[in-house]
Amino acid sequence: MITGCAQIGVTPPSMQRVIAIARESAREPQTWVPLTAAAVIGVVGADDNISDWASDHTPIFGSQNSARDASDDLKNGLIASMALSSIFAPTPTGESGFRTRRVATNALAFGTVAGLVEGTKLTAQRDRPNDRDDQSFPSGHSSGAYSSAILIEHNLNASIDRPWLRKSIKIGTQITAAATAWARVEAEEHFPVDVLFSAALSNFVVKTFIKSMMTDDQSALPAIAIETSRQGFMVRLNHSF
């Protein structure tokens, strides 16, 4: 239980800088490759066929129920690791405010992706492959997994100077996120386009937040604050008029 109240403040860079960073994030392979793959699958009409084959054969997880359970476990494991690493991962020597910015960046990036996913679901209203509801596009499990994977990598990289270990962390988290996404397809909860779009969206948003907030290039824009209390969390903008 949270018994007190704390505030974390972070001032983002100028809007011009944010736009430049967003363009840079959009050009990353982790953004445009899955987005392009989703577009190709959609254009050629292979979405239903891939979904039917994966849910019928379940080549990785063996059954739809196993795939569904695995997607929950993998996603929750990544989210928990992201939260713990944002708070407890070592920080660079001499950077007293690094952990504060890291926690704020993790919370805002993850929350923004989740909000965009939920908003898009309500707008798109795409039926799931199993016809359970119309919340198929995009995939919340996939976006949560990919967002967490990227943030875990960033949280740990600041204290790791061995390239092979950094690479191992990146490969491990990305494989786990990809397994989560594919499990949703095998579980007949999502189409391939749903999970591919989620991967692209997560990388774009999270990388934009990381490059914008984890920097010393601060400006006089309104400060973003995260407040914790008994009721939960609240994001606030501070600005003087």
N, C-alpha and C positions, 0 to 999 in steps of 0.2 A: 504494500500500500504506500502511496506517496503522501507523506504527512506534512510536507512543507511547500514552499513556493520558490522557484528559481527562475532566473531569466538568462537567456543566451542571446546576445546581440551580434549581428553581423551586417556590415555595410557592403552592398554589392558594388561592382565597378559601374562606369557610365553605361547608359543605354547603347551608345554607339559601340562600345567594347563588347557588350553582351550580344549584339547582333552579329558582330564579327566572329565571336566564339560560336554562336549558333550555326553559322555557315560552315565553320571549320568542323563542327560535330557532324553536320549533315554529310560532309564529304568523307567521313571515316568509313572504311569498309564494313565495320560492324553495324553501320546504319544503312548504307545504300545496298549492300549485298542482300540481306534478308528482305528489304523492301522491294528490290528488283525481282527476287525470287517469288515473292508473294504476287507481284503484278503479273509475272509470266504465268504462274499457275492459274491465276484468275482468268487471264486472257484466253489461254488454251483450253480452259474448262476442265482442268485436271483435279480441282479441289475435291469434288465429290468422290472421284475414283480413288484418290490416294486415301481419303478418309475411310471409305468402305473397306479397302484392302487392309489398312492398318488395324481397324477395329475388328475385322473378321479373323485375321491371322495373328494379331498381337505378337509379332516376332521377338520383341525385346522383353516384355513383361509377362507374357504367358496367358493373361486373361484381362478382360476389361476391369474387373474388380481389383486385380493386383496393380494394374496401371493407375487406377484411380487412387488407390492407397499410396502408391509410390509417389505420385505427383504431389499429394498432400505432405508426405514426409520430407521429400526433397526440398520443396518450397519452404516449408517451415524451418528446416535446418539451415537453409541459406539466410532466411530473414533473421533467425536468432544469431547466427554467426556475424551478420552485418551489424546488428545492434550491439553485440558484445565487443566487436572489434572497433567500433566507432568510439566506445567509451574507454576500453582498457588497452588498446594497442599502444605500444610505446610511441612517443613523440620525438621529433628532432630536437637535439640539444639546443637550448637557448631560445626556443620558440614557445613561450608560456601560453600564448593564446591559440596554439595550433589545435589542441583537443577541443576547445570551445567551438572553433570554426568547423572542425570535422563533424562534431555531433550535429550542429545546425545544418550543415550541408547534407548529411545523411538523411536527417528528418525531412527537410524540405524537398530534396530530390525524390526520395521514395514516396512521399505524400503527393507530390505533384503528378508523378506517373500514375499512381493509384486513382487520383481524381480524374485525370484525363481518360483513363481506361473506363471508369464508371460512366463518365459523361458520354463517351463514344458508344458504349453499350446501349444506353438509353436512346441515343439518336439512331444508331444503325438498326437495332432490333432484328438482328439476324438469328434465325432459328438454329439451335444446336443440331448436330448430326443425329442425336437421339431424340430430338423433338421435345426435350424436357422443358425448355423455355426459349425465349428469344434474346438471350444474353450471350450469344456465341462470340461476337466480334467486338473488341479483341479479347484475348485471353488474360484474365486476371492472374492466374497461376503463373503463366509464362512471364508476364511483365514483372511480377513480384520477384520471381527467381532471377531474371536477368538483371534487374535493378540492383538486387542484393549482391549478385556476383561481381558486378562492376565496382560497387562500393567496398566490398570486402578487399578486392585487389588494391584499390586506392588506399584504404585504411592501413593495410599491412606494408605496402611498398615504402612508406615513409621511414620505416625502421629496418628495412632490409637492403643490404648493399651487394648481395650476391645475385647476379643476373639469372643464374640457373634456378634459384629458389623463387625469384619473382615470376619467372616463366612458368614454373610448376604450379604456383598459386593461380595464375591466370588460366592455365589449361584446365586445372582441376575445377575451378569455379564455373568456367564456361561449359565444361562437359556436364556438370551437375545441372546447370540451367537448361542446357539443350535436352538432357534426359527428362527434366520436368516438363518441358514443352512437348516432347514427343509422347510422353505418357498421357498427356491430355488428348492427343489424337488417337492413340490406341484405346483410351477409355471411352471413346465416342462422345467426348464432351466438347471438342473443338475441331475445326477444319485446319489444314496446314496454313492457309492464309491468315487465320486468326493468330496463330502462335508466331508466325514470321513477322507479322506487323508489330506484334508486341515486343519482339526482340529489337526491331529497328527503333521503335518509339522509346524504349527504355534506354538504349545506348545514346540516342540523341539528347534526351532530356537530362539524364544523369551526367553525361560528359559535359553538357553545357553548364550545369550547376557546379560541377567540380572545378572547371576552368574559370568560372566566374567568381566563385566564392573562396576557393583555396588559393588566393593570390594576395600579394601585398599591394596591388594596384587598386587601392580603394578610392572612393569619391564621396561627394557630399549628397548622394541620393539617400532616400529614406532608409533608416536602419531596419532590418528584419529581426524580429525578436521571437523566440520560442519560450513560452511560459508553461511551467508544469505546476499542477495543483492536484487536489484530491479528485477533481472531476475529470482530469486527463490533461490534454495538451491544447495550446492555443497559439496560433501564429499571429503576430501583430506587426504593423508598420508604424514606425515612429518618424514624424516629420513636423517641422515647425513652419507655419504659414505667416 
